Amino acid sequence: MLDTHADTILSLRDVEVTFPLRRGLFSKPGALHAVNRISLDVQRGEFISIVGESGCGKSTLAKTLLGLQPATAGTISINGKDLAAYSRKDLAHQVQPIFQDPYSSLNPRKSVASNIALPLILSENPPASEVRDRVREIMQMVSLPQRFEHTYPSQMSGGQRQRVAIARALITKPKILICDEPTSALDVSVQAQILNLLRDLSRRLNLTSIFISHDLSVVRHLTQRIAVMYLGRVVELGESEQVFNSPRHPYTQLLIRSILPPDPTHRLPTLVWDGGGPDPTNPPAGCHFNPRCRYAVDRCRVELPALVEADGQQVACHAWADPAKWRAAGGQIPQLS
């Protein structure tokens, strides 16, 4: 269980990120709500995952938390201070990213030591001897031998490059790590090594880690809490084992049923009630998931559900706002089957 008395290091309140759309010369301009009124508190030292299909807005949210994409509305605060009030130099000591593809995020013309040292030089510009010592300390921490100091990214494997990216993120001693699908470009065996490394570093350094992924099976034993996103909104939030063992939202249930079992003789899952994702530039009225949901009723097609408490979890589904009333009206409670 999470310590509910722990202090909040990251707080989001009604955060929105909207991109303007132009459909045609004579048509009215539209808008894509990539992040739609998300409120979330993250505790110091917590490891939390944000999961969802491609296009749900999770990477846009990650960029917004890094200060790379301004929020259209709402507030984001780190350690009680508004994100926009941080200078770029100060923000580098608060939050750092680990991106999906380490090869494209590292400078191929610089050595490993130079890639790792760059954020430290830009933010503090310490003496060269201190830079060298800090780089070697961080390399040891991520299990990179010292002989790689003068190696270039092109001479390394994918897992080794991702360790360089992790070392670079840690060099400024940030409080928060934003990990945007950092293992999706790696082999399965290497994925496990990187995930274990991230978990161990988070515990050892008391880091607050936000792990972005589209794969629920990756995050189950890695994170303490899971936030499930769908079309820019958080539709379920709860502790990891609760979300897996008792998923409340039909979309979360769909994601769990989509996980491929490790047994090669096992049949592929049959998702007979999944109608495919809607157009994010023109989301359905009411609950955005209603065209794909076998539990949807008329209310779901006209009214957007709010996040409500359901047995220790938060879920945006009308069925859980008042289950007794929902059943009395002929509705079915969403169940994982």
C-alpha positions in Angstrom: 0.0 0.0 0.0 1.1 3.6 -0.7 1.9 5.9 2.2 -1.0 8.3 2.0 0.8 10.7 4.3 3.8 11.0 1.9 4.4 14.4 0.4 3.3 15.2 -3.1 6.1 16.0 -5.4 4.1 16.4 -8.7 0.6 17.7 -8.9 -1.6 18.1 -12.0 -4.9 20.0 -11.9 -7.3 20.0 -14.9 -4.4 19.9 -17.3 -5.3 20.3 -21.0 -3.2 20.2 -24.1 -5.1 21.2 -27.3 -3.8 21.4 -30.8 -5.7 23.5 -33.4 -6.8 21.7 -36.6 -7.7 23.0 -40.0 -9.8 20.5 -42.0 -10.2 22.6 -45.2 -10.0 26.1 -46.6 -13.7 26.9 -46.0 -14.4 24.7 -43.0 -14.4 25.8 -39.4 -11.1 25.2 -37.4 -11.3 22.3 -35.1 -9.2 21.1 -32.1 -7.5 17.9 -31.0 -7.7 17.5 -27.2 -4.6 15.4 -26.8 -4.8 15.8 -23.0 -8.2 16.5 -21.6 -8.6 17.8 -18.0 -6.3 15.4 -16.2 -5.8 15.8 -12.4 -3.2 13.6 -10.7 -1.0 13.7 -7.6 2.3 11.8 -7.5 4.0 11.1 -4.2 7.8 11.5 -3.6 9.5 8.2 -4.4 6.5 6.7 -6.1 6.8 4.6 -9.3 3.6 5.2 -11.4 2.7 4.0 -14.9 0.6 5.8 -17.5 -0.7 3.2 -20.1 -2.9 3.3 -23.1 -3.1 2.7 -26.8 -1.0 4.7 -29.3 -2.6 8.1 -29.7 -4.2 8.3 -26.3 -2.1 11.3 -25.3 0.4 9.8 -22.9 3.5 11.0 -24.7 2.0 14.5 -25.1 1.4 14.4 -21.3 5.1 13.3 -20.8 6.3 16.2 -23.0 4.1 18.6 -21.0 5.6 17.4 -17.7 9.1 18.0 -19.1 8.2 21.5 -20.1 8.6 20.7 -23.8 5.0 21.2 -24.6 3.0 24.0 -22.8 -0.3 23.2 -21.3 -3.3 24.9 -22.9 -5.1 25.0 -19.5 -4.7 23.8 -15.9 -1.7 23.8 -13.7 1.3 21.6 -13.1 3.4 22.0 -10.0 6.7 20.3 -8.9 7.5 20.6 -5.2 4.7 23.1 -4.8 6.1 25.4 -7.5 4.4 26.0 -10.8 6.2 24.3 -13.6 6.2 27.4 -15.8 8.0 29.3 -13.0 11.1 27.1 -13.2 14.0 28.2 -15.4 15.4 25.7 -17.9 18.5 25.3 -15.7 16.5 24.7 -12.5 14.0 22.4 -14.2 16.9 20.1 -15.3 17.5 19.4 -11.6 13.9 18.5 -11.0 12.8 16.3 -14.0 14.7 14.5 -16.7 13.5 12.2 -19.6 14.4 8.8 -20.8 13.2 8.5 -24.4 12.0 5.5 -26.4 14.8 5.3 -28.9 18.2 5.8 -27.3 20.0 6.0 -30.6 18.1 9.0 -31.8 18.2 10.7 -28.4 22.0 10.5 -28.2 24.5 12.6 -30.2 26.2 10.1 -32.5 29.2 12.4 -32.9 30.0 12.5 -29.2 31.5 9.8 -27.0 29.5 8.1 -24.2 31.2 10.3 -21.6 30.4 13.5 -23.5 26.8 12.4 -24.0 26.4 11.7 -20.3 28.1 14.9 -19.2 26.3 17.3 -21.4 23.3 18.1 -19.1 25.6 18.6 -16.2 27.8 21.0 -18.1 24.9 23.0 -19.4 23.2 23.3 -16.0 26.2 23.7 -13.7 29.4 23.9 -15.7 31.6 22.4 -12.9 35.4 21.8 -13.3 36.4 19.2 -15.7 37.7 16.9 -12.9 34.3 17.0 -11.2 32.6 16.2 -14.5 34.8 13.2 -15.1 34.2 11.9 -11.6 30.5 12.3 -11.8 30.3 10.6 -15.2 32.3 7.6 -13.9 30.1 7.4 -10.8 26.9 7.4 -12.9 28.3 4.9 -15.4 29.1 2.5 -12.5 25.6 3.0 -11.2 24.0 1.9 -14.4 26.5 -1.0 -14.9 28.4 0.5 -17.8 32.2 -0.4 -17.6 34.6 2.5 -17.7 36.1 1.3 -21.0 32.9 2.6 -22.7 33.9 6.3 -21.8 35.4 6.9 -25.3 33.0 4.7 -27.2 30.4 6.2 -29.6 26.7 5.2 -29.6 26.9 3.5 -33.0 29.4 1.1 -31.5 27.0 -0.1 -28.7 24.0 -2.4 -28.5 20.5 -1.1 -27.9 20.6 -2.0 -24.3 23.9 -0.4 -23.7 22.7 2.8 -25.4 19.7 2.9 -23.2 22.0 2.6 -20.1 23.8 5.7 -21.5 20.5 7.5 -21.8 19.6 6.6 -18.2 23.0 7.7 -17.0 22.6 11.0 -18.8 19.2 11.5 -17.2 20.6 10.9 -13.7 23.7 13.1 -14.0 21.9 16.2 -12.8 20.5 14.3 -9.8 16.8 15.0 -10.7 13.9 14.3 -8.4 11.6 12.9 -11.2 12.3 10.6 -14.2 9.9 10.6 -17.1 10.4 7.3 -18.9 8.6 7.4 -22.3 8.4 3.7 -23.4 12.1 3.2 -22.8 12.1 -0.5 -23.5 9.8 -0.8 -26.5 12.8 -0.7 -29.0 14.7 -3.4 -27.2 14.7 -7.2 -27.2 12.6 -8.9 -24.6 15.6 -10.2 -22.6 17.2 -6.7 -22.6 13.8 -5.1 -21.7 13.9 -7.1 -18.4 17.4 -5.9 -17.6 16.5 -2.2 -18.2 13.2 -2.5 -16.3 15.0 -4.1 -13.3 17.7 -1.3 -13.5 15.0 1.4 -13.5 13.3 -0.2 -10.5 16.5 -0.6 -8.5 17.6 2.9 -9.2 14.3 4.4 -8.2 14.5 2.6 -4.9 18.1 3.3 -4.3 17.9 7.0 -5.1 14.3 7.6 -3.9 13.4 8.8 -7.4 9.9 9.6 -8.5 9.4 7.7 -11.7 6.6 8.1 -14.3 6.7 5.2 -16.8 4.8 5.7 -20.1 3.8 2.4 -21.8 1.2 0.9 -24.1 1.9 -2.6 -22.6 0.2 -3.4 -19.3 2.2 -6.6 -19.0 5.4 -4.6 -18.8 4.3 -2.4 -15.9 2.5 -4.9 -13.7 5.4 -5.8 -11.4 7.3 -2.6 -12.0 5.0 0.2 -10.7 3.0 0.9 -7.6 0.1 2.6 -9.4 -1.4 2.6 -12.9 -3.2 5.3 -14.6 -5.1 4.2 -17.8 -5.6 6.8 -20.5 -8.1 6.8 -23.3 -8.5 9.7 -25.8 -6.7 12.2 -23.6 -8.5 11.3 -20.3 -7.6 9.1 -17.3 -10.4 6.4 -17.2 -9.0 4.3 -14.4 -6.5 4.9 -11.6 -5.4 2.5 -8.9 -2.7 0.4 -7.3 -1.1 -2.0 -9.8 -2.4 -5.3 -8.4 -5.9 -3.9 -8.0 -6.1 -2.7 -11.6 -4.9 -6.1 -12.8 -7.0 -8.3 -10.5 -10.2 -6.2 -10.5 -10.2 -3.8 -13.4 -13.3 -1.6 -13.3 -13.3 0.2 -16.6 -14.3 -1.8 -19.8 -11.3 -0.3 -21.6 -8.9 -1.5 -18.9 -10.5 -4.9 -19.2 -9.9 -4.9 -22.9 -6.2 -4.0 -22.5 -5.8 -6.9 -20.0 -7.5 -9.4 -22.3 -5.2 -8.3 -25.1 -2.1 -9.4 -23.2 -0.4 -12.3 -25.0 0.3 -15.3 -22.7 3.9 -16.6 -22.5 2.7 -20.1 -23.6 3.1 -20.5 -27.4 0.4 -23.1 -27.5 -2.2 -20.7 -26.0 -4.7 -19.3 -28.5 -4.6 -15.6 -29.3 -7.2 -13.6 -27.4 -10.5 -13.0 -29.2 -11.7 -9.5 -28.7 -15.2 -9.9 -30.2 -16.5 -6.6 -28.6 -13.7 -4.3 -29.7 -14.8 -2.2 -32.6 -11.6 -0.3 -33.0 -10.5 3.1 -31.9 -12.5 6.2 -32.9 -11.1 9.3 -34.6 -9.3 11.4 -31.9 -10.1 14.6 -33.8 -13.8 13.8 -33.6 -14.4 11.8 -30.4 -17.8 10.2 -29.8 -20.3 12.1 -27.7 -20.8 11.1 -24.1 -18.3 8.4 -22.9 -15.6 8.3 -25.6 -15.4 4.6 -25.2 -19.1 3.8 -25.7 -18.8 2.7 -29.4 -16.4 -0.1 -28.3 -18.2 -1.0 -25.0 -20.6 -3.9 -24.7 -22.0 -2.4 -21.5 -23.0 1.0 -23.0 -26.5 2.3 -22.6 -28.2 5.5 -23.8 -26.7 7.5 -20.9 -23.2 6.6 -22.0 -23.8 8.1 -25.4 -24.8 11.5 -24.2 -23.1 12.1 -20.8 -19.3 12.1 -20.2 -18.6 10.2 -16.9 -16.4 11.7 -14.2 -13.8 9.8 -12.2 -15.5 8.2 -9.1 -14.3 6.0 -6.3 -14.9 2.3 -6.7 -13.5 0.1 -4.0 -10.2 2.0 -3.6 -9.8 2.7 -7.3 -10.9 5.7 -9.4 -12.9 4.9 -12.6 -14.7 7.0 -15.2 -17.7 4.8 -15.9 -21.4 5.5 -15.2 -21.8 1.9 -14.0 -19.6 2.6 -10.9 -21.1 5.9 -10.0 -24.0 4.1 -8.3 -23.9 0.3 -9.1 -27.2 -0.4 -7.4 -29.1 2.2 -9.4 -27.2 1.1 -12.6 -28.4 -2.5 -12.1 -31.9 -1.5 -11.2 -32.1 0.4 -14.6 -31.1 -2.9 -16.4 -27.4 -2.1 -16.8 -24.6 -4.7 -16.4 -21.6 -4.1 -14.2 -18.4 -4.4 -16.3 -16.5 -7.5 -15.4 -13.3 -9.1 -16.7 -14.2 -12.3 -18.6 
